[in-house]
Amino acid sequence: MLTPSSFDDKEDEESTLEGWHLVRARQSNAGFSDSHSSSSGSSSTESITVDEDWGGPLSRFAPQKPMLDLFIQRFVDAFSPEVDASSGHAGALRAGADIRMFSPLISSAYDAVSLTFFGRSVKDTRIEAAGIKLYPKVLRSLQEALLDPERSRSEATLVTVTLLLAFESIERTSDAGVLAHVRGAAQLIQHRGPENHVQGVEHLLFTELRPYWVGVSLVDRKPSFMDTDAWKNIPWSLGTTTKDLLHYLIDLVVEIPALLGEYDDLVAGQESQLLGKGEYRAKQARLWNAVGDLTQRFERWKRKHVDNYHRGRVKEMTISQNPADPFPVFRCRDLRTMKIIEPPSLVYPDLRLLQTMCFYYATRLILSTIDDRPEGAVSMPEKYQFACNIARSLEDYLRRAPGNMINRLAFATRVAWEAFPPDGPEREFMAQVFNLVEKRHSLRLWGSFMPELSARAGSPP
């Protein structure tokens, strides 16, 4: 398993990634023999655990190369569908598949992930277990690459780490697997530096999955390495792709993790009584000013990029239901009367705007959790509206997005879930969506309700 801690100081260009460790342990998994169940049922928040003999007799499936190519194509079509800018490009893993013949590491990673995904999609435990059996072998090879000063910076290593993130969204081998891989990939990107993400597969992995790389800093509530001019500009310096409204939003979002950390330090200082009243008030005032300034810049971003969006406006619309493919009905409260209502779905001119607005609402919600300013703070009705807007956007995305692009809304969906009352109709709807996505897209991550993506202090379930 990979256990990312911290990379060696970036100043040492010959440093190796000694903070990663490969460990093997038994881990339970639904659908496989109980003899492989873990007694604890969970793992540390910094680990990914797998068993080399996990599949047992079920793993005796040896597909020929033409069949493997078919499985890989099925995986690529799901996780890297051919879409244009209006949906948000998703070509990174497709580009990675095109170069797999040049790298045994990438090739074995695609084999493992594709077998697992195909087996799970068609409910063939034999094929699924064959992919799972390859997983620890890929991890060992990745470990060797990470410990090599040159290979640790290669595109093959970055592609493989990202592929294993996809594997975890499919299998969720532990309650820490997804986050550990996102954290590890983000650390690897930081280790490589912005100048190594200006073109090719590396550029696509950085730009297309940029919300993931800042998302892990939001979960960790620690400053993001991407909150620098270099990371905001250099990756686009060759014009491989151009920044759109989502990336300009992320340029603001990268400031939030540091503010979350400052808030946590302030609360801890107050509880421990280590801060004098004067020092506490000074730090609180600085934090309030920073939160207020960032909130204003979020609002300016929305006015500039969303209110006059070139493809049109967001509309409230009741989407026609297909009896053979029903979608859960969202219910919430009319805050004026407190009665339960069924608001129409939000329908967007394109999927890129939908993804961007869900990320906007989610990050506004996160920032609002530390906004206790006496004046100008985001109100409770506004917070509720942010969460409802995410929920009302899900049907449009799920009905229109190809493949497994729904993973792009995973973080925002979890944030909305946390914003709703525990026993209300809103969470009932969200639970139905979580289960629907797991069933329809073969993603165990969603069926878990994704507690590892919590950005709340203490990350409660």
N, C-alpha and C positions, 0 to 999 in steps of 0.2 A: 504494500500500500504506500501511497505517497503521503508524507506528512510534511507539508511546507511550513517552515518557520520563517526565517529571514535569510535573504541572500547576502553573500559577502558584500562589503562596501563597494559601491559602484566605481569608486576611484581605482580599485585594483582590477584592471582590465583583463588580467589573466586568472581572476578568481573563478572558483567552481561553485556549483550550487550545492554546497555541503549541507544545507538546511533541509534537504529532501531525504527521506528514508523509505526503503521498501521493506515491508513487513508482511507476513502471511498469517492469517488467522481465520478461524471459522466464522461464518456469518449466516444467519437464517435468511431464507428467501421463500416467499409464498409460491406454492406450485411445485416445489421440489421436496425430496425426501426429508422427513422430520429428523433423520439421523444427522443432518447437517445444520440443525438449528443451534443458535447461540443461546447459552444459558442466561445471558444478561439482556438480550433483545435490543441492545443499543451499543453505541460506541462513543469514544471521545469525540469532541467537536473538532478535532484536528486530524482525523484519520479516515482512511478508506480501507475496509477490510474485505478480503476475498479469500476463498479457499481454492487451492490448485486442483483439488479433487472434488470440487463442488458438484459437478454434474453427475459423477458416478457412472453407472451403466447408461444413463440417458445421453451422455456426451459422446457415445460411440457413433458419431455421424461424421463421415469424411466426404464432403462434397467435392466434386471435380471442379476444375477452374471455370468452365463455362457457367456452371451453376453458381459459383462464388461471384462471378461477374454480374450475374443476374441479381443476386442479393445486394451487392454493392450499389447497383443502379437503383434498386428499390429504396435503399437507405438514402442515397443522394437525392432522389426525387422528393423524399419526405423532408429531409433536413436542409436541403439546399435547392429548393425549387427554382426554376428559371422564371424570374419575375423582373419587372423593370423598376425604375426609380419610384413610380407611383405607389408601389407596394413596399418599397424598401429593399434594396438589392440583397440577395441571399446566396451569392455565388462562391463563398469562401470554401466550403467543404466540397463543392463540385470541382473547384480548381485544384484542391488538394488531391482529389481522386485521380485527376489527370496526370499527376506527377508521381503516383504511388509506385510505378514500375522502377523509378530511380532510387527508391529508398525502402529497404527491407523493413525498417521501423514503421513507416507510414503504411506499407502494404499489410503488415500483420495487424496493425490497429484497425484498418478498414475491414479486414476479414472478421475480427472479433466483434466489432460493433454491428456490422451488417448481418452476420449470422444471428446475433442476439435479437436484433430488431425484427428481422424477417420471421424468426421462430415465434417471437411474441405476437407479431401481427396476425399470423395465421394460426396461432394457438398450437404450435407444434413444439412440445417441450424438448424433443430430441434435438432439433435444430437450435433452439434457444440455449440449451445446455452446452452444445458444442461451442457456441460463441463465448459463453461464460468461462469455459475451460481455458480458452485462449487468453482471457483477460489478465491473469497474473503474469503470464509470460511477456505480454506487452509491457506491463508495468516494470518488470525487471529490465527489459531492454531500454525503456525510457529512463530508468534510474541510472543506467550506465551512461546514457547520453547526457543527462543532467550533470553528472560528475566530471564530464570532460569539458575543459575550457572552451574548445572550439565548437563541439557538437551542441553544447548547451545554447548556443546562439543561432543554431541552424533553423531553417524553415521546417525541416522534418520534425524537430523536437516540438516546435510550437503547434504544428498541425496535429501531432499525436496527442498532446495535452488537451487540445480542444475536442478531439474525437472522443477522448475518455470522458469529457464533460457530457457529451451527447449520450454516451453509454450509461452514465449515472442517471440521466433524466429518464432513460428507458427502464433500467433495472432498480435504481435507488438501492444499491447494495448495503447502504447504511444511512443513518439519519444525518451524516456529515459529509457524504460523498460528493454531492453536487457542489456544496460550498467550498470544500477542500480543493476541488479541481478548479473552480473559478478563481479562488485565492491563489492557487499555484500558477495558473496561467497568467494572472495579472502580475505576479511577481516575476515571472519569466519575461513578460513584455517589458517591464521596468528594467530588468537586467540587460535586455537587448538594446534598449535606448530608442528614442524616437526616430533617429536617422535610419534605423533598420526596419521601418514600417512605412516607407514611402512608395513602394510599388510591389507588385506580385502578390502571392498568396498572403504574405505577412501583412501587407496593407489591408487586404480584404478582411482578414481575421481581426485586425485591430479596429477598423472602422465599423464593420457590420455588427460586431459584438461589443462595441464600446459601452452600451448601457450595462452590460454584464460587468465590465471592468470597473466602472464607477459604482455599480450596485454593491459589490463586495465591500467597498469602503463605507458605504452607508450602513451595511449590516454590522461591520466591525466598529463603526463609529470612531474612525481614526482618519487623519488627513490622507487624501488621495495624492499619489505621485503625479496624477494627471492635472493637478491644479497648478500648472506652470505654463508660461508662454510657449516653451519648446514643445510640450505635448499637445498644445492647442493649435499649433501651426505647422511644425515640421512634417508630420505624416502626410499632409496635403500639398507640400511644397512643389512636388513634381506634376501636380495636376492629374494624378491617376484617377482620383474621383474628386468631386467638389463637395464642400460642406452644404448641407441642407438645414432645414429648420430644426430637426432633431439634434444635429451636432451643435448648433448654436445654443440650443437648450442645455445640452450636456456641459457646454463651457461654463454655464452658471451652476449646474448641479454639482460639479466637482468641488465647489466651495462648501457644500453642506456638511460633509463628513467631519471636517475640522471644527465646525460650529457645534456639532453633536458632541464631540469630544470635550470641547470647552464647557459645554453645559454640564456634562457628567462630572467634570473636575470641580465645577462650581458647587454642584449638589453635594459631592463628596466632601469638599472643604467645609461646607456649612454643617453637614451632619457630624463631622469629626471635630468641629469647632477649632480647626487649625487656622482659619482665616479670621482676621479681625474684621469688625464691622466696616471700617473704612476701606480695607482692601477688597472685601466682598462686594461692596456697593460699586467700587470702581470697575471691577471685573464684570459685574452684572451690567453696568451701563455700557461698557464696550461691546458686550455680547448683544445687548438690545439694539445698539446702533448697527451692528453688523447684520443682524437678522432683518431689521427694518430696511436697510439699504438693499439687501439681496431680494427681499420681497418686492420692492419697487422695481428692481431690474427684471424679475420674473414677469411682472405685469406689463412692463414695456416690451419684453420679448413677445408676449401674447398679442399685444396691439399691433406690433410690426409684422409678425410672421403668420398669425392665425386669423385675426379679425378680418383681414382682406386677402385670405388665401386664394391663390390664382386659380385653383380648380373648383372653388365654390365654398359654400358654408355647410356646417353641420346641420342636419335636419332631424326633427322629431318625427318618427314614423313607426307605425305598427307593421311589422314584417309578417307577410303571409306565412302561415304555418303549414308545413307538409305533414299530414297525419302519419306518414311513415317515418318521419324524422322530426319529432316534436322538440321544442326547445323550452327549458324552464321559464316560467313567468316571473319576472321581477316585481316584487311588491315592497313598498316602502311607506313611510309616513309623510303625509302632507303636514308640514310643520306649522301651518296656520291653524288647522283644525285637529291635528294629531290623529286623523283617520287614516286607515290603511288604503293606499291607492295603487293602481297599476299603471305607472307612466310608460309611454311608448319608448321604444328603443331609440338610441342615437345612431343615425346613419350618416356616414362620412363620404365625402367625394372620392377619397382614396384611402388605402390601408396605411400609407405612411403617415398621414395626418392622424389617423385613429391611434396608431402605435405611439406617436409623439404626444398626443393629448393625454393618453392614459399614463404615460411616464410623467408628464407635467402634473397631472392631478396627484399622482402618487408622491412625487417629490415635494409638492406643496404641502401635502398632508404630513410628511415626515418633518419638514421644516416647522410646521405649525405646532408640533409636539414640544418644541422648546421656545415657542413664542409666547412668553407670559408678560409681554410689555403692558404697562397700565393703559396705554393708548395705541391704537392702530393694529392690535393683534388680530389674527384671523379668528372670526367668530365661530361658535359651535355650528350654527346653520351653514356657514360656508364650508366647514370641514365635512359635514354630512353631505352637502351637495357634491363636493369633490369625489367622495366615495361612491355616491349614487351614479355619478357620471361614468365612472369606471365600469360599474356593474351594468349600466344601460348600454355600454359600448361592446360588451362581450358577444352578443348574438351576431351583430354585424360582422365582427372579425371572424368568428368561428364559421359562419356560413360562407364567407368569401375568401378567406386566406387558404392558399394551397399548402399541401404537406403538413408539416409540424411547425409552421411559423407561429402557432399559438404560444410556443415557448417564449416568444418575445414579450408576451403580456403576463408571464408568470409572476414577476416581481410586483407589478402594479396590482395584480389580482390579490396577492397575499396582503399587500398594504391596505387595500379596500376592505378585505375580510376583517382585519384587525380594527378598522375604524368603526365597524358596525356593532350594535349592542349584541351581547352573547346569545340571547334567546329570541332575537327578533326575526321577522320574515326575511330580512335582508340576508342574514347569514344562512338561512335555509336555502335561499336561491343560490348563494355562492357555493354551498356544499354540493348542490345538485350539479353545478357547472364543473366543479373539481372532479366529481365522479364521471361526468359525461366525457370530459377530456381524457381521463385515464382510459376509459373504455374505447372511445372512438380513435384515439391516437396512440394507444399502447404506451402510455407514459406513466409509470408508477409514481413519478415525482408528484404529479397533480393529485393522485388519489390519496397521498399522504397529507394534503392540505398545506404542504410546503412550509413547515414551521422553521426550517433552517434559513428561510429568506426573510425572517422577521428583522426589521430595523429598529425595533423598540429596545430601550435600555434593558439589559438582562435577557433579551430575546426569549420571552415566555412563549409556550406553545399556544 
